[in-house]
Amino acid sequence: MTIQEYIAAHRERFMEEWASLIRIPSVSCQAEHKADMLRCAERWKELLLAAGCQKAEVLPSKGNPFVYGEYKISNLKSQISNTKTPTVLVYAHYDVMPVEPLEQWKSDPWEPAIRDGRLYARGADDDKGQAMIQAKAFEYLVHEGLMNCNVKFIFEGEEEIGSPSLEAFLEDHKELLKADIILVSDTSMIGKDTPSITTGLRGLAYWQIEVDGPNRDLHSGHFGGAVKNPINALCEMLSQVVDANGRITIPGFYDDVLPIPQAEREMIAQIPFSQEAYNQAIDVDEVFGEVGYSTLERNSCRPSFDVCGIWGGYTGEGSKTVLPSKAFAKVSCRLVANQDHEKISQAFINYLHTIKPKGVRLTVTPMHGGQGYVCPIDIPAYKAAEHGFEVAFGKRPLAARRGGSIPIIAAFEAILGCKTILMGFGLEQNAIHSPNESMDLEVWEKGIVAVTEFYREFGDL
């Protein structure tokens, strides 16, 4: 039976199993759903066993539990083939974002609804839908006696809150999770008709800034012009972090930034992109960024600095003439591979203190961060993924870096010592984290085909 025939024969069951996960409101950031986290982990354990894992269990951590599953090819098969059987570690997460604002949903976010070839629900894509792609490709290969790899699954319940328990869990279970490659479906493609493999992710450094001035809010008529205004001081500092050419001015910031290889720049240039449509979609007259780079290069392969929030003083109705005593901002840098987020964090703190105006006090607090990641496109696992996409979607996928951050990917490499292949099947219109999150059902089924073909190819290399 082909994979397409298998999907058709079991489609109704596949959909119901997917729905059984969605109906569990596994929102990791809300304490009221603590019991739901365990319930969802237990459900994944049941599904992995049903799919063909020889062993599956729910493992405790400092936070929400992990789900571990395992399938090993028999020693007899390995002896017959006389080759080392590769091991694939599949990572996914079972926690989801909150559904608010609830009134913007067109249907119940915890009850899957199919409209116009899409399944709508929280977690339809991120990441219950994409995790099911992995589970069903695995099920087919095991059921048909075609699996040629050892497979391990590790699903976590804290990805949406920054995976605070993951690194310690990896350190404690290095031997259990030992693999040749890690396979993740938690990213997106350029488009339904433009398949792509994510080959890079930016790192992140994030801070909160507090500027303190006088010991209380002052009358701006009595003190204005005589006392340094903390909001003015904060704006002065932030305005100096990026220059007119879009370059970040923190000393040493670019020391570890690697240039974009020419071959990759040429590949980026093949990505379908309209600057005019981009500008119109976000309603801006003109874009801004580092001189010498295209928009797609700027938002994926180059670092950036942004003020994410700023506040202080009086912001209520009407007017109140005060000189505020405090000002605050939250700021972030997206970093590229080879930049160390801790090194950049300290460099930023040092820099702000050197440009701080007199008359105010400054506190910069690091909040969180993570490393960037780049996957080579010439390793066997990448070639196998490329083959999978080409079979499923009818065209060779583009290699594309993404501007977002998934710090856990760098942690996998640092702790487990192996690379990660990001076989993501999301689309921009899937609206992950937003009301009316959805998954394109045609893409979902093609995803199962692509992952199936990945195993066929990778196990035979």
Secondary structure, DSSP 8 states (H G I E B T S, - for coil): --HHHHHHHHHHHHHHHHHHHHTS--BTT-GGGHHHHHHHHHHHHHHHHHHT-SEEEEE--SSS-EEEEEE---HHHHHHHTS---EEEEEEE--B----SGGG-SS-TTS-EEETTEEESTTSSTTHHHHHHHHHHHHHHHHTT---SEEEEEEES-GGGT-TTHHHHHHHTTTTT--SEEEE--SB-SBTTB-EEEEEE-EEEEEEEEEE-SSS-EEHHHHBTTB--HHHHHHHHHHTSB-TTS-B-STTTTTT-----HHHHHHHHTS---HHHHHHHHT-S-----TTS-HHHHTTTS-EEEEEEEEES--SSS---EE-SEEEEEEEEEE-TT--HHHHHHHHHHHHHHH--TT-EEEEEEEEEE--EE--SSSHHHHHHHHHHHHHHSS--EEEEESS--HHHHHHHHHH---EEE---B-GGG-TTSTT-EEEHHHHHHHHHHHHHHHHHHHH-
